[in-house]
């Protein structure tokens, strides 16, 4: 396996990105895969040039701007921010942080597996449906060729703190950003803190491409588009829960900060996923049911985008009384051609898990993990939203205890930070934001 910035990955992945976005790139994708397998760098360079020259055929059904002004113009006018129950917010924020950390760990060992592969493995360990952290088997069952590289230290009984993960690092870095820059946070500030606080080797896909572009002296939005076929993958979505944490009841404001962050590394649905996630968390902090939070989150997604269409489809299934299994099957059939790390399919998994989770933390997370694909990321966002909806008491103590409430992190200055401290500092930022509004 190559680094994601190696041409043997970059070129096939760019072809796949274009194909999923309406370009006629089928033949070039197959050619790129053959050239990558043969280590033919000259042929890959030729294919890359051909890909750059492609134009989307007429008849594309979607309108997916990446420019901030165009994104806002595509949305309906914002609704007034909802009132918050001040006395509930510390517990809800603690729940969001705790839920994110625990759920992320529950999904980590099987990251990258298909839905079928996850089912095979969980049945082999006696957890179908999943009941907690995933054990590590000495021998993999037939039908599962590998586990994620994190499995040896993220499996049940193999950690004494929440294992380090980029889904958690970005949320922690986001807290640092808000503590340092406040409401005036800019995309340039974010890029500066990436280089100062995040090790390059602990970034992945779109973030690694953007990081490299920052080092080369590029600035947003070019950091998101230069040699970055991962620009619509899930990376920006996993970074932006923090903006919802500090702006409860105001999904539009949370989405605005998420957009500022996302344009550093993403375009189109990659940006919308970040806005959607931040808005979802912001609304969850003042809601009690996931369906209302998901509807509010959809208002910050351009209506003619693939993310909007797929999210509306999941909500429609729920309103029609479909089963959780039917929803999973719909995601596989309608969104199965997307890369396993794409925003559109993984956001659908998040929504379905929340809608069919029946208000139970373990069942909700299990639905996300059981769907396969980017299981640690989907589970983390599901856990975050669940905790925001229900508070810290809704996260089972038996799952918190093995972590000691401590988080490992690659973010400079934050390794082994306590979840209680993260929640308290987040609440302090929220209070400061609220005081600014009323000053």
C-alpha positions as CSV (number, residue, x, y, z in Angstrom):
1,X,0.0,0.0,0.0
2,X,1.3,3.4,-1.0
3,X,1.1,6.8,0.7
4,X,-2.0,8.6,-0.4
5,X,0.2,11.2,-2.1
6,X,1.9,8.7,-4.3
7,X,0.9,8.9,-7.9
8,X,-0.1,5.2,-7.8
9,X,-2.9,6.2,-5.4
10,X,-3.4,9.8,-6.5
11,X,-4.2,9.2,-10.1
12,X,-6.7,6.2,-9.7
13,X,-8.3,8.1,-6.8
14,X,-8.7,11.2,-9.0
15,X,-10.3,9.1,-11.7
16,X,-12.7,7.6,-9.1
17,X,-13.5,11.1,-7.7
18,X,-14.4,12.4,-11.2
19,X,-16.4,9.3,-12.1
20,X,-18.5,9.7,-8.9
21,X,-19.0,13.4,-9.8
22,X,-20.6,12.8,-13.2
23,X,-17.5,12.7,-15.5
24,X,-17.0,10.0,-18.1
25,X,-13.9,8.6,-16.5
26,X,-14.6,4.9,-16.6
27,X,-11.9,4.0,-19.1
28,X,-9.3,6.3,-17.5
29,X,-10.0,4.8,-14.1
30,X,-9.3,1.3,-15.4
31,X,-6.2,2.5,-17.2
32,X,-5.0,4.2,-14.0
33,X,-5.5,1.1,-12.0
34,X,-3.5,-1.0,-14.5
35,X,-0.7,1.6,-14.6
36,X,-0.6,1.7,-10.8
37,X,-0.3,-2.0,-10.5
38,X,2.5,-2.0,-13.1
39,X,4.3,0.9,-11.3
40,X,4.2,2.8,-14.6
41,X,4.7,6.3,-13.5
42,X,5.0,7.7,-17.0
43,X,1.6,6.3,-18.0
44,X,0.1,7.6,-14.7
45,X,1.3,11.1,-15.6
46,X,-0.3,10.8,-19.0
47,X,-3.5,9.6,-17.5
48,X,-3.5,12.5,-14.9
49,X,-3.2,15.0,-17.8
50,X,-6.1,13.4,-19.5
51,X,-8.2,13.5,-16.4
52,X,-7.4,17.2,-16.0
53,X,-8.8,17.8,-19.4
54,X,-12.2,16.1,-18.8
55,X,-15.4,18.1,-18.8
56,X,-18.6,17.0,-17.3
57,X,-21.2,16.0,-19.9
58,X,-24.4,17.9,-20.1
59,X,-27.3,16.6,-18.1
60,X,-25.6,16.4,-14.7
61,X,-28.5,16.6,-12.2
62,X,-26.8,18.4,-9.4
63,X,-25.6,21.9,-8.6
64,X,-22.7,21.7,-6.1
65,X,-20.9,25.0,-5.6
66,X,-17.7,25.2,-3.5
67,X,-17.6,29.0,-3.2
68,X,-18.9,30.2,0.1
69,X,-21.1,33.0,-1.4
70,X,-22.7,30.5,-3.8
71,X,-23.3,28.0,-1.0
72,X,-25.1,30.5,1.1
73,X,-27.1,31.7,-1.9
74,X,-28.4,28.2,-2.5
75,X,-29.8,27.9,1.0
76,X,-33.2,29.1,2.4
77,X,-33.0,32.0,4.8
78,X,-31.9,30.9,8.3
79,X,-34.4,30.3,11.1
80,X,-33.8,32.2,14.4
81,X,-31.6,30.4,16.9
82,X,-33.5,28.1,19.3
83,X,-33.4,28.9,23.0
84,X,-31.1,26.7,25.1
85,X,-31.6,25.2,28.5
86,X,-28.5,26.6,30.1
87,X,-28.6,24.2,33.1
88,X,-28.5,21.2,30.8
89,X,-25.7,22.2,28.5
90,X,-22.7,21.2,30.6
91,X,-24.1,17.6,30.9
92,X,-24.9,17.5,27.2
93,X,-21.5,18.7,26.2
94,X,-19.9,16.2,28.5
95,X,-22.1,13.5,26.8
96,X,-21.1,14.7,23.3
97,X,-17.4,14.4,24.1
98,X,-17.7,11.1,26.0
99,X,-20.0,9.7,23.3
100,X,-17.6,10.6,20.5
101,X,-14.6,9.1,22.3
102,X,-16.3,5.8,23.3
103,X,-18.1,5.3,20.0
104,X,-15.0,6.0,18.0
105,X,-13.1,3.3,19.8
106,X,-16.0,0.9,19.3
107,X,-15.7,1.3,15.5
108,X,-11.9,1.5,15.2
109,X,-10.7,-2.1,14.7
110,X,-13.0,-2.8,11.7
111,X,-12.5,0.5,9.9
112,X,-12.5,0.0,6.1
113,X,-14.3,-3.3,6.1
114,X,-17.5,-3.8,4.1
115,X,-20.9,-4.3,5.7
116,X,-20.7,-8.1,5.1
117,X,-17.1,-8.3,6.5
118,X,-18.1,-6.5,9.7
119,X,-21.0,-8.9,10.1
120,X,-18.7,-11.9,9.7
121,X,-16.2,-10.6,12.2
122,X,-18.7,-9.6,14.8
123,X,-20.5,-12.9,14.6
124,X,-17.2,-14.6,15.1
125,X,-16.5,-12.7,18.3
126,X,-20.0,-13.3,19.6
127,X,-21.2,-9.7,19.2
128,X,-23.9,-9.6,16.6
129,X,-25.4,-7.2,17.2
130,X,-22.4,-5.4,18.7
131,X,-22.5,-5.0,22.5
132,X,-19.3,-3.1,23.2
133,X,-15.6,-2.8,22.3
134,X,-14.5,-5.3,19.6
135,X,-12.2,-8.2,20.7
136,X,-9.2,-9.2,18.7
137,X,-9.2,-12.8,17.4
138,X,-5.9,-14.7,17.0
139,X,-7.1,-15.9,13.6
140,X,-9.4,-14.0,11.3
141,X,-12.6,-15.8,10.3
142,X,-13.1,-16.8,6.7
143,X,-14.4,-13.9,4.7
144,X,-12.3,-11.3,6.5
145,X,-8.8,-10.7,5.1
146,X,-7.7,-8.1,7.5
147,X,-8.6,-5.7,10.3
148,X,-7.6,-2.1,10.6
149,X,-4.0,-1.4,11.6
150,X,-5.2,0.1,14.9
151,X,-6.8,-3.2,16.0
152,X,-3.9,-4.4,18.2
153,X,-4.3,-1.3,20.4
154,X,-7.9,-0.4,19.9
155,X,-9.5,-3.8,20.5
156,X,-11.2,-4.7,23.8
157,X,-8.9,-5.1,26.7
158,X,-5.9,-3.6,24.9
159,X,-6.1,0.1,26.0
160,X,-6.2,2.0,29.3
161,X,-7.2,5.3,27.6
162,X,-9.2,6.3,24.6
163,X,-6.8,5.3,21.7
164,X,-5.5,8.2,19.6
165,X,-7.5,8.7,16.4
166,X,-7.8,11.5,13.9
167,X,-11.5,11.8,14.5
168,X,-10.7,12.9,18.0
169,X,-7.5,14.8,17.2
170,X,-9.4,17.2,14.9
171,X,-12.1,17.8,17.6
172,X,-9.4,18.6,20.1
173,X,-7.5,20.8,17.7
174,X,-10.8,22.6,17.0
175,X,-11.2,23.4,20.7
176,X,-7.6,24.8,20.7
177,X,-8.6,26.9,17.6
178,X,-11.6,28.4,19.3
179,X,-9.8,29.1,22.5
180,X,-7.0,30.8,20.6
181,X,-8.9,32.8,17.9
182,X,-12.5,32.9,19.0
183,X,-15.3,33.9,16.6
184,X,-12.7,35.6,14.4
185,X,-11.2,32.3,13.4
186,X,-10.1,32.3,9.7
187,X,-9.0,29.6,7.3
188,X,-5.5,30.9,7.4
189,X,-5.5,30.6,11.2
190,X,-6.6,27.0,10.9
191,X,-3.8,26.2,8.4
192,X,-1.2,27.7,10.7
193,X,-2.3,25.6,13.6
194,X,-2.3,22.5,11.5
195,X,1.3,23.0,10.8
196,X,2.1,23.9,14.4
197,X,0.0,21.4,16.3
198,X,-0.6,18.3,14.1
199,X,2.1,15.9,12.9
200,X,2.0,15.4,9.2
201,X,2.1,11.6,9.6
202,X,-1.1,11.7,11.7
203,X,-3.1,13.3,8.9
204,X,-4.8,11.3,6.1
205,X,-6.3,11.6,2.6
206,X,-7.6,15.2,2.0
207,X,-6.0,16.6,5.2
208,X,-2.6,15.2,4.2
209,X,-2.9,16.6,0.7
210,X,-3.9,20.0,2.0
211,X,-1.1,19.9,4.6
212,X,1.4,19.2,1.9
213,X,0.0,22.1,-0.1
214,X,0.3,24.4,2.8
215,X,4.0,23.5,3.1
216,X,4.4,24.3,-0.6
217,X,3.0,27.8,0.1
218,X,-0.5,27.3,-1.4
219,X,-3.5,29.0,0.2
220,X,-7.2,28.0,0.3
221,X,-9.0,27.2,-1.8
222,X,-6.1,25.9,-3.9
223,X,-5.0,23.8,-0.9
224,X,-8.2,21.8,-1.4
225,X,-8.0,21.3,-5.1
226,X,-4.3,20.8,-6.0
227,X,-3.5,17.1,-6.3
228,X,-6.3,16.3,-3.9
229,X,-8.7,13.6,-5.1
230,X,-10.0,13.2,-1.6
231,X,-11.7,16.6,-1.6
232,X,-15.2,15.1,-1.2
233,X,-14.3,12.4,1.3
234,X,-15.3,12.4,5.0
235,X,-12.3,14.3,6.4
236,X,-13.9,17.7,6.8
237,X,-17.1,16.2,8.3
238,X,-15.1,14.6,11.2
239,X,-13.4,17.9,12.1
240,X,-16.4,20.1,12.8
241,X,-18.5,18.8,15.7
242,X,-16.7,21.3,17.9
243,X,-18.4,24.2,16.1
244,X,-21.8,22.8,17.0
245,X,-20.7,22.3,20.6
246,X,-20.1,26.0,21.1
247,X,-23.2,27.2,19.3
248,X,-26.1,25.2,20.5
249,X,-29.5,25.9,18.9
250,X,-27.8,27.8,16.1
251,X,-27.1,25.4,13.3
252,X,-26.5,28.1,10.7
253,X,-23.8,29.8,12.8
254,X,-22.2,26.4,13.5
255,X,-22.2,25.6,9.8
256,X,-20.6,28.9,9.0
257,X,-17.6,28.1,11.1
258,X,-17.5,24.6,9.7
259,X,-17.4,26.1,6.1
260,X,-14.4,28.3,7.1
261,X,-12.6,25.1,8.3
262,X,-13.6,22.8,5.5
263,X,-12.5,24.9,2.5
264,X,-8.9,24.4,3.5
265,X,-9.1,20.8,2.3
266,X,-12.4,20.0,0.7
267,X,-14.9,21.0,-2.0
268,X,-18.6,20.5,-2.8
269,X,-20.0,17.6,-0.7
270,X,-16.9,17.5,1.4
271,X,-17.7,21.0,2.5
272,X,-21.4,20.3,2.9
273,X,-20.7,17.3,5.1
274,X,-18.7,19.5,7.5
275,X,-21.5,22.1,7.6
276,X,-24.1,19.3,8.1
277,X,-22.2,17.7,11.0
278,X,-21.7,21.0,12.8
279,X,-25.3,21.9,12.4
280,X,-26.5,18.5,13.5
281,X,-24.6,18.7,16.7
282,X,-25.7,22.3,17.4
283,X,-29.4,21.3,17.0
284,X,-28.9,18.1,19.0
285,X,-27.8,20.1,22.0
286,X,-31.3,21.7,22.2
287,X,-33.3,18.7,20.9
288,X,-34.4,15.3,22.3
289,X,-35.0,13.4,19.1
290,X,-32.6,12.8,16.3
291,X,-35.1,13.3,13.5
292,X,-35.5,17.0,14.4
293,X,-31.8,17.6,14.5
294,X,-31.3,15.8,11.2
295,X,-34.0,18.0,9.5
296,X,-32.4,21.1,10.9
297,X,-29.0,20.0,9.6
298,X,-30.4,19.5,6.2
299,X,-31.2,23.2,6.0
300,X,-27.5,24.0,5.7
301,X,-26.9,21.6,2.7
302,X,-27.5,23.0,-0.8
303,X,-30.8,21.4,-2.0
304,X,-29.5,20.3,-5.4
305,X,-26.5,18.4,-4.0
306,X,-25.9,14.7,-3.7
307,X,-25.6,15.0,0.1
308,X,-29.0,16.7,0.3
309,X,-30.7,14.1,-1.9
310,X,-29.3,11.2,0.0
311,X,-30.1,12.6,3.4
312,X,-33.6,13.4,2.3
313,X,-33.9,9.8,1.1
314,X,-32.9,8.4,4.5
315,X,-35.4,10.7,6.3
316,X,-38.1,9.6,3.9
317,X,-37.5,6.0,4.6
318,X,-37.8,6.6,8.3
319,X,-41.0,8.6,7.9
320,X,-42.4,5.8,5.8
321,X,-41.8,3.3,8.5
322,X,-39.0,1.3,6.9
323,X,-36.9,-1.0,9.0
324,X,-33.2,-0.4,9.9
325,X,-32.3,-3.3,7.7
326,X,-34.2,-1.8,4.8
327,X,-32.4,1.5,5.4
328,X,-29.0,-0.2,5.3
329,X,-29.9,-2.0,2.1
330,X,-31.0,1.2,0.5
331,X,-27.6,2.8,1.4
332,X,-25.8,-0.1,-0.1
333,X,-27.9,-0.1,-3.3
334,X,-28.2,3.7,-3.9
335,X,-24.8,4.8,-2.6
336,X,-22.7,1.7,-2.9
337,X,-20.5,3.0,-5.7
338,X,-19.0,5.7,-3.6
339,X,-15.5,5.1,-2.1
340,X,-15.7,3.8,1.4
341,X,-14.4,7.1,2.8
342,X,-16.7,9.4,0.8
343,X,-18.9,11.9,2.6
344,X,-22.2,11.0,1.0
345,X,-22.5,7.3,1.9
346,X,-21.0,7.7,5.4
347,X,-23.3,10.6,6.2
348,X,-26.2,8.4,5.3
349,X,-24.9,5.7,7.6
350,X,-24.7,8.3,10.4
351,X,-28.3,9.5,9.8
352,X,-29.7,6.0,9.7
353,X,-28.0,4.9,12.9
354,X,-29.4,7.9,14.7
355,X,-32.9,7.4,13.3
356,X,-33.2,3.7,14.0
357,X,-31.1,3.6,17.2
358,X,-34.2,3.7,19.4
359,X,-32.6,6.0,21.9
360,X,-30.1,3.4,23.0
361,X,-26.4,4.3,22.8
362,X,-25.0,0.8,22.1
363,X,-27.7,0.0,19.5
364,X,-27.1,3.3,17.7
365,X,-23.4,2.9,17.5
366,X,-23.8,-0.7,16.5
367,X,-25.9,0.3,13.5
368,X,-23.2,2.7,12.4
369,X,-20.4,0.1,12.8
370,X,-22.4,-2.7,11.3
371,X,-22.9,-0.7,8.1
372,X,-19.1,-1.0,7.4
373,X,-17.0,1.6,5.6
374,X,-15.4,4.3,7.7
375,X,-16.7,2.8,10.9
376,X,-14.6,4.8,13.4
377,X,-15.7,8.1,11.9
378,X,-19.4,7.3,11.5
379,X,-19.5,5.9,15.0
380,X,-17.7,8.9,16.4
381,X,-20.2,11.4,15.0
382,X,-23.1,9.2,16.0
383,X,-21.8,9.0,19.5
384,X,-21.3,12.8,19.6
385,X,-24.8,13.5,18.5
386,X,-26.3,10.9,20.8
387,X,-24.4,12.4,23.8
388,X,-25.6,15.9,22.8
389,X,-29.2,14.7,22.7
390,X,-29.1,12.7,25.9
391,X,-26.2,13.8,28.1
392,X,-23.3,12.0,29.7
393,X,-25.5,9.7,31.8
394,X,-26.7,8.0,28.6
395,X,-23.2,6.7,27.8
396,X,-22.9,3.3,29.6
397,X,-20.4,3.4,32.5
398,X,-19.2,-0.1,31.5
399,X,-17.8,1.4,28.3
400,X,-16.4,4.5,29.9
401,X,-14.5,2.7,32.7
402,X,-11.9,0.9,30.4
403,X,-10.8,4.3,29.1
404,X,-10.4,6.0,32.5
405,X,-11.9,9.0,30.9
406,X,-8.6,9.9,29.4
407,X,-7.8,10.6,25.7
408,X,-4.6,9.9,23.8
409,X,-3.9,12.6,21.2
410,X,-1.3,13.6,18.6
411,X,-2.2,17.2,19.0
412,X,0.7,19.0,20.6
413,X,-0.1,19.8,24.2
414,X,-3.2,17.6,24.6
415,X,-2.0,14.0,24.9
416,X,-3.7,12.2,27.8
417,X,-6.2,15.0,28.4
418,X,-9.3,14.1,30.5
419,X,-12.7,14.1,28.8
420,X,-14.0,16.1,31.8
421,X,-11.5,18.9,31.0
422,X,-12.3,18.9,27.3
423,X,-16.0,19.3,28.1
424,X,-15.4,22.0,30.7
425,X,-13.1,24.0,28.3
426,X,-15.7,23.6,25.5
427,X,-18.4,24.9,27.8
428,X,-16.2,27.9,28.7
429,X,-15.8,28.8,25.0
430,X,-19.6,28.4,24.6
431,X,-20.3,30.8,27.4
432,X,-17.8,33.3,26.1
433,X,-19.5,33.1,22.7
434,X,-22.9,33.6,24.3
435,X,-21.7,36.6,26.2
436,X,-20.4,38.2,23.0
437,X,-23.8,37.8,21.4
438,X,-25.5,39.6,24.2
439,X,-22.8,42.2,24.9
